Amino acid sequence: MTTTGGGGTTTATGGSGPTTAPDGGPAPTSRASEGRCDARTLSGVVEMQDSGAGNRYARLVVTNTGDRPCTLQGYAGMELRGKDRSPLATNVERADNPGPQFVRLAPGGRAAANLRWGVVPGAGEPEDRPCQPEPAEIAVIPPDETQPFTVTWSYGPVCQHGRISTSAFFPL
């Protein structure tokens, strides 16, 4: 799925496995039989990690708030949003490390994705004022899903036209 908002693109991965075995019996415990983590069962927070050389590093930490295990595999889709929830320029880039892996979250379990963005203006951005409008939240679309949940953002503008790099989710 690809959505465009505020001049940027947000991407979520697609696809899931079968729910029955080839002989018609139940499938072994898998992502499909446990259920994917979705916006109804996840909450999130951005935790700052480090900064340097015009870059900011953080983790998007998600928690399974449901009463059953769920699974994640892959990258989140994202859209930066302003105070009025309007879309801001967002250009999500996928980082290879760590790459996609199967993550099972028990109720209360947590996973994270590494985030990196720049605070130095890019081509065509102003240098005498903020490079982009400051987001108030980020809409996060879990892998293989279409509906977002929101996470508060209080880390300033995302320069270079909303370019933000994310890793795949990994267990914590």
CORCOR-V595941 format. One line per field, one symbol per residue. ss: DSSP state (a for helix, b for strand, c for the rest). psi: psi as a letter, one per 20 degrees, with the letter a starting at -180 (. if undefined). burial: I if it has 24 or more other C-alpha atoms within 12 Angstrom, else O. A space follows every 50 residues. Layout:
ss = ???
psi = ???
burial = ???
This chain:
ss = cbbbbccbbbbccccccccbcccccbccccaaaacbcccccbbbbbbbbb bbccbbbbbbbbbbcccccbbbccccbbbbbcccccbcccbbbbcccccc ccbbbccccbbbbbbbbbccccccccccccccccccbbbbbccccccbbb bbccccccaaaabbbbcccbbc
psi = ppqppkjrpppqrrqrrqiqrhjirqqrprgghhpqpahhjqrrqpoqgr qqljqqprpopqpojrjqqrqqobqqqqpqqahjjqprppnpppqioqap qpoporpiqqrrppqprqjpqapiqqijrphrqpqhrpppoqpjriprrq pppkkaqoallkpppqrrqqq.
burial = OOIOIOOIIIIIIOOOOOOOOOOOOOOOOIIIOIIIIIIOIIIIIIOOOO OOOOIIIIIIIIIIOIOOIIIIIIIIIIIIIIOOOOIIIIIIIIOOOOOI OIIIIIOOIIIIIIIIIIIIIOOOOOOOOOIIIIIIIIIIIIIIIIIIII IIIOIIIIIIIIIIIIIIIIIO
